[in-house]
């Protein structure tokens, strides 16, 4: 139980939540080279990320954002917007939620998924930049594989469940409902569960 005056997160996360960097002012995105939107307001979280790009160097010169999300989502995207400045589009595209969490000084396991929202919106903004500039060959679309045919659960759904706290097959079922009909997907689902636990949490 937290006592009065205590803070559950790192000082870095607190700073980025209380004084977030690079918030997009207003609604006009015309001056930006790429716009990405992720999330759903009905679920409580939505994120917009906009970028400016030095076209000669293929480098992000500015990154701004706006969100309706929790403290961890705000802090994660704030620090992400600082991290990507000066990076090439490829480098920025490949920043992982784990890197963002490390930059923040750590996030509780049940909040790691908050850092994914900004990450996904950034990737959407980079893809939007490529599309606008006739470089559709560079657009990177995530490959999705259906693991549970009965419940239409994909490998991305399993990864999201791990980021949201699922650590056992039973918890994975509670999050996604996979394997609750025929059960033929269990072996593959368990392999992916272990894979994503290792990737994101080193376990």
KOLMAR-208171 format. One record per residue (C-alpha): x, y, z; residue in one letter; chain. Coordinates in steps of 0.001 Angstrom, whole numbers. Layout:
# residues N
[fiza [X Y Z] 'A' 'A'],
...
***
This chain:
# residues 203
[fiza [0 0 0] 'X' 'A'],
[fiza [1382 3397 -1000] 'X' 'A'],
[fiza [1785 5931 1764] 'X' 'A'],
[fiza [1044 9635 1331] 'X' 'A'],
[fiza [3743 11269 -760] 'X' 'A'],
[fiza [5021 7999 -2245] 'X' 'A'],
[fiza [5207 7418 -6002] 'X' 'A'],
[fiza [4896 3977 -7580] 'X' 'A'],
[fiza [7020 4811 -10636] 'X' 'A'],
[fiza [10515 6103 -11390] 'X' 'A'],
[fiza [11438 9781 -11184] 'X' 'A'],
[fiza [11933 9781 -14968] 'X' 'A'],
[fiza [8418 8497 -15566] 'X' 'A'],
[fiza [7042 11007 -13075] 'X' 'A'],
[fiza [8827 13856 -14894] 'X' 'A'],
[fiza [7475 12804 -18293] 'X' 'A'],
[fiza [3959 12449 -16887] 'X' 'A'],
[fiza [3930 15741 -14978] 'X' 'A'],
[fiza [5811 17660 -17694] 'X' 'A'],
[fiza [5284 15739 -20943] 'X' 'A'],
[fiza [7455 16717 -23893] 'X' 'A'],
[fiza [6380 17466 -27477] 'X' 'A'],
[fiza [2594 17507 -27031] 'X' 'A'],
[fiza [802 18419 -30256] 'X' 'A'],
[fiza [-969 21750 -29858] 'X' 'A'],
[fiza [-4284 22084 -31686] 'X' 'A'],
[fiza [-5720 19733 -34279] 'X' 'A'],
[fiza [-3921 20853 -37449] 'X' 'A'],
[fiza [-1423 18271 -38743] 'X' 'A'],
[fiza [-850 19837 -42186] 'X' 'A'],
[fiza [2723 20867 -41356] 'X' 'A'],
[fiza [3785 17309 -40597] 'X' 'A'],
[fiza [5124 14676 -42988] 'X' 'A'],
[fiza [3491 11651 -41374] 'X' 'A'],
[fiza [482 11068 -39119] 'X' 'A'],
[fiza [-288 7891 -37193] 'X' 'A'],
[fiza [-3328 7030 -35080] 'X' 'A'],
[fiza [-3758 3993 -32832] 'X' 'A'],
[fiza [-6212 2841 -30210] 'X' 'A'],
[fiza [-9900 3277 -29662] 'X' 'A'],
[fiza [-11604 5884 -27498] 'X' 'A'],
[fiza [-14289 3334 -26613] 'X' 'A'],
[fiza [-11552 1320 -24890] 'X' 'A'],
[fiza [-10223 4409 -23163] 'X' 'A'],
[fiza [-6940 4855 -25029] 'X' 'A'],
[fiza [-6218 6646 -28273] 'X' 'A'],
[fiza [-2892 7952 -29526] 'X' 'A'],
[fiza [-1876 10278 -32362] 'X' 'A'],
[fiza [1786 10672 -33338] 'X' 'A'],
[fiza [2991 13119 -36007] 'X' 'A'],
[fiza [6502 13418 -37450] 'X' 'A'],
[fiza [8614 15763 -39534] 'X' 'A'],
[fiza [11323 14213 -41698] 'X' 'A'],
[fiza [14546 15484 -43261] 'X' 'A'],
[fiza [13994 13896 -46655] 'X' 'A'],
[fiza [17630 14063 -47720] 'X' 'A'],
[fiza [18911 12270 -44624] 'X' 'A'],
[fiza [15804 10135 -43971] 'X' 'A'],
[fiza [15937 11355 -40365] 'X' 'A'],
[fiza [13112 12363 -38004] 'X' 'A'],
[fiza [13575 16015 -37015] 'X' 'A'],
[fiza [10428 16427 -34920] 'X' 'A'],
[fiza [7909 14132 -33248] 'X' 'A'],
[fiza [4763 15341 -31493] 'X' 'A'],
[fiza [1777 13502 -30079] 'X' 'A'],
[fiza [-1597 13662 -28385] 'X' 'A'],
[fiza [-3316 10999 -26328] 'X' 'A'],
[fiza [-6313 10051 -24243] 'X' 'A'],
[fiza [-4564 7540 -22036] 'X' 'A'],
[fiza [-3186 6735 -18606] 'X' 'A'],
[fiza [-99 8149 -16896] 'X' 'A'],
[fiza [2095 5381 -18282] 'X' 'A'],
[fiza [870 5974 -21854] 'X' 'A'],
[fiza [1552 9709 -21517] 'X' 'A'],
[fiza [5030 9228 -20057] 'X' 'A'],
[fiza [5941 6469 -22528] 'X' 'A'],
[fiza [4999 8534 -25550] 'X' 'A'],
[fiza [6674 11636 -24143] 'X' 'A'],
[fiza [9984 9827 -23783] 'X' 'A'],
[fiza [9516 8072 -27140] 'X' 'A'],
[fiza [9058 11440 -28867] 'X' 'A'],
[fiza [12448 12494 -27485] 'X' 'A'],
[fiza [14153 9207 -28359] 'X' 'A'],
[fiza [13275 9272 -32066] 'X' 'A'],
[fiza [14577 12751 -32873] 'X' 'A'],
[fiza [17724 12448 -34961] 'X' 'A'],
[fiza [17131 8771 -35729] 'X' 'A'],
[fiza [16591 7416 -39200] 'X' 'A'],
[fiza [13115 6176 -40055] 'X' 'A'],
[fiza [14317 2571 -39890] 'X' 'A'],
[fiza [15886 3089 -36468] 'X' 'A'],
[fiza [12755 4775 -35152] 'X' 'A'],
[fiza [10480 2101 -36617] 'X' 'A'],
[fiza [12372 -598 -34748] 'X' 'A'],
[fiza [12306 972 -31277] 'X' 'A'],
[fiza [10705 -1592 -28976] 'X' 'A'],
[fiza [8363 -1066 -26009] 'X' 'A'],
[fiza [11113 -2622 -23865] 'X' 'A'],
[fiza [13553 148 -24884] 'X' 'A'],
[fiza [10964 2775 -24014] 'X' 'A'],
[fiza [10354 1191 -20620] 'X' 'A'],
[fiza [14103 1093 -19923] 'X' 'A'],
[fiza [14417 4764 -20863] 'X' 'A'],
[fiza [11684 5508 -18304] 'X' 'A'],
[fiza [13523 3617 -15607] 'X' 'A'],
[fiza [11121 699 -15768] 'X' 'A'],
[fiza [7381 109 -15865] 'X' 'A'],
[fiza [5281 -2352 -13861] 'X' 'A'],
[fiza [4520 -5476 -15912] 'X' 'A'],
[fiza [823 -4612 -16062] 'X' 'A'],
[fiza [1658 -1222 -17592] 'X' 'A'],
[fiza [4098 -2330 -20315] 'X' 'A'],
[fiza [1197 -2458 -22777] 'X' 'A'],
[fiza [807 1309 -22354] 'X' 'A'],
[fiza [4141 1855 -24080] 'X' 'A'],
[fiza [2913 -118 -27100] 'X' 'A'],
[fiza [291 2487 -28016] 'X' 'A'],
[fiza [2840 5197 -28823] 'X' 'A'],
[fiza [5089 2688 -30531] 'X' 'A'],
[fiza [2298 1546 -32849] 'X' 'A'],
[fiza [1221 5119 -33626] 'X' 'A'],
[fiza [4833 6051 -34465] 'X' 'A'],
[fiza [5079 3132 -36882] 'X' 'A'],
[fiza [1782 4180 -38467] 'X' 'A'],
[fiza [3146 7726 -38891] 'X' 'A'],
[fiza [6307 6417 -40571] 'X' 'A'],
[fiza [4233 4248 -42906] 'X' 'A'],
[fiza [2032 7270 -43647] 'X' 'A'],
[fiza [5146 9264 -44579] 'X' 'A'],
[fiza [6241 6530 -46993] 'X' 'A'],
[fiza [2754 6352 -48536] 'X' 'A'],
[fiza [2502 10116 -49005] 'X' 'A'],
[fiza [5863 10207 -50749] 'X' 'A'],
[fiza [5257 7352 -53178] 'X' 'A'],
[fiza [7496 4906 -51321] 'X' 'A'],
[fiza [4882 2224 -50787] 'X' 'A'],
[fiza [7569 -440 -51185] 'X' 'A'],
[fiza [8976 708 -47835] 'X' 'A'],
[fiza [5656 467 -45979] 'X' 'A'],
[fiza [6004 -2251 -43375] 'X' 'A'],
[fiza [2827 -4079 -42535] 'X' 'A'],
[fiza [2821 -6419 -39614] 'X' 'A'],
[fiza [2320 -10039 -40593] 'X' 'A'],
[fiza [-576 -11512 -38667] 'X' 'A'],
[fiza [-1013 -15231 -38133] 'X' 'A'],
[fiza [-4240 -16733 -36810] 'X' 'A'],
[fiza [-3317 -19182 -34046] 'X' 'A'],
[fiza [-6776 -20160 -32783] 'X' 'A'],
[fiza [-9091 -20675 -35743] 'X' 'A'],
[fiza [-12151 -21233 -33570] 'X' 'A'],
[fiza [-11913 -17891 -31760] 'X' 'A'],
[fiza [-9916 -16011 -34459] 'X' 'A'],
[fiza [-7037 -15203 -32071] 'X' 'A'],
[fiza [-3805 -14054 -33723] 'X' 'A'],
[fiza [-166 -14038 -32642] 'X' 'A'],
[fiza [-545 -10280 -32111] 'X' 'A'],
[fiza [-3444 -10921 -29731] 'X' 'A'],
[fiza [-1223 -13289 -27758] 'X' 'A'],
[fiza [1590 -10723 -27614] 'X' 'A'],
[fiza [-849 -8039 -26427] 'X' 'A'],
[fiza [-2133 -10400 -23725] 'X' 'A'],
[fiza [1431 -10976 -22478] 'X' 'A'],
[fiza [2052 -7227 -22411] 'X' 'A'],
[fiza [-1151 -6848 -20397] 'X' 'A'],
[fiza [-18 -9365 -17784] 'X' 'A'],
[fiza [-766 -12903 -19011] 'X' 'A'],
[fiza [2009 -15251 -17830] 'X' 'A'],
[fiza [360 -18689 -17935] 'X' 'A'],
[fiza [-1716 -20505 -20517] 'X' 'A'],
[fiza [-4782 -20153 -18274] 'X' 'A'],
[fiza [-4259 -16393 -18038] 'X' 'A'],
[fiza [-3790 -16288 -21807] 'X' 'A'],
[fiza [-7141 -18032 -22218] 'X' 'A'],
[fiza [-8792 -15552 -19863] 'X' 'A'],
[fiza [-7457 -12657 -21956] 'X' 'A'],
[fiza [-8166 -14061 -25427] 'X' 'A'],
[fiza [-10558 -17057 -25094] 'X' 'A'],
[fiza [-8235 -19092 -27343] 'X' 'A'],
[fiza [-8319 -22863 -27026] 'X' 'A'],
[fiza [-11760 -22875 -25423] 'X' 'A'],
[fiza [-13445 -24780 -28270] 'X' 'A'],
[fiza [-11309 -27526 -29819] 'X' 'A'],
[fiza [-7993 -26874 -28035] 'X' 'A'],
[fiza [-5834 -27789 -31055] 'X' 'A'],
[fiza [-3933 -24485 -30819] 'X' 'A'],
[fiza [-2619 -25061 -27296] 'X' 'A'],
[fiza [924 -26164 -28180] 'X' 'A'],
[fiza [1548 -23287 -30594] 'X' 'A'],
[fiza [-38 -20793 -28225] 'X' 'A'],
[fiza [2175 -21933 -25339] 'X' 'A'],
[fiza [5293 -21575 -27507] 'X' 'A'],
[fiza [4300 -18024 -28433] 'X' 'A'],
[fiza [3491 -17251 -24795] 'X' 'A'],
[fiza [7034 -18215 -23775] 'X' 'A'],
[fiza [8532 -16374 -26745] 'X' 'A'],
[fiza [6817 -13078 -25939] 'X' 'A'],
[fiza [7563 -13389 -22207] 'X' 'A'],
[fiza [11242 -13749 -23092] 'X' 'A'],
[fiza [11224 -10886 -25634] 'X' 'A'],
[fiza [9476 -8369 -23427] 'X' 'A'],
[fiza [10418 -9430 -19910] 'X' 'A'],
[fiza [13496 -11626 -20265] 'X' 'A'],
[fiza [11836 -14597 -18582] 'X' 'A'],
***
